[in-house]
Amino acid sequence: MRAIIVCHPTPKDIKKIASLKDDDYIIAVDQAVTDLYKQRIKIDLAIGDFDSLKNHGVLTNLNVIKLMPEKDVTDTYQALLEAKKLDVSELILVGGIGGDRIEHFMVHLMHFNEFRNLKIMDDHSEIYLLGETVKEVSFDGYVSIFAYPEAMVTLEGFKYPLNEYLLKAYDPLGISNEIVKEKAQIHVLKGRVLVVLSKTDR
């Protein structure tokens, strides 16, 4: 079973992005409740302080966790904690990239430290964490790799390859690479990296 957490800004076609399955456990964060209703997607749990939700009537007959507006965690973080209790195979955050409150997206990137199996997706991007492993990647777009917070990496099959490169925090060298073969490989020899896949308009 997968847990899919949907938050603002919400993609226009969630089903296209996440390829929803019947046994997915779907959590709507605050105003995402309205977006899921509009896209005719079932909601297993609605969570938040709902300060951004215009029509609170949509919460009727839903399983709801109401949070206080004054709290030490974000609505999305609490949703992640609730999903973690389910012992799911995948933890997917749909939305939450960009928007008017960019500080929330910055916090979402911090959550990879606690939720190692987290994946963040929207219409244009996919973000996930890699530990010490070899990951085969096939993607038509930009592939960016950032240390989290430090990693030794080798890149094969990319336009800009690397060989046992020590990628440190705040080193932008790994941004906007491209795959030049049918499949490429990311070797994380030590440490962890965030991988960001970004679609292009070409």
Stockholm file with secondary structure:
# STOCKHOLM 1.0

chainA/1-202         MRAIIVCHPTPKDIKKIASLKDDDYIIAVDQAVTDLYKQRIKIDLAIGDFDSLKNHGVLTNLNVIKLMPEKDVTDTYQALLEAKKLDVSELILVGGIGGDRIEHFMVHLMHFNEFRNLKIMDDHSEIYLLGETVKEVSFDGYVSIFAYPEAMVTLEGFKYPLNEYLLKAYDPLGISNEIVKEKAQIHVLKGRVLVVLSKTDR
#=GR chainA/1-202 SS CEEEEEESSCCSCHHHHHCCCTTCEEEEETTHHHHHHHTTCCCSEEEECCTTCSCGGGGTTSCEEECCSSCSSCHHHHHHHHHHTTTCSEEEEEECSSSSCHHHHHHHHHGGGTCTTEEEECSSEEEEEECSSEEEECCSEEEEEEEEEEEEEEEESBSSCEEEEEEETTCGGGTTEEBCSSSEEEEEEEEEEEEEEEECCC
#=GC SS_cons         CEEEEEESSCCSCHHHHHCCCTTCEEEEETTHHHHHHHTTCCCSEEEECCTTCSCGGGGTTSCEEECCSSCSSCHHHHHHHHHHTTTCSEEEEEECSSSSCHHHHHHHHHGGGTCTTEEEECSSEEEEEECSSEEEECCSEEEEEEEEEEEEEEEESBSSCEEEEEEETTCGGGTTEEBCSSSEEEEEEEEEEEEEEEECCC
//
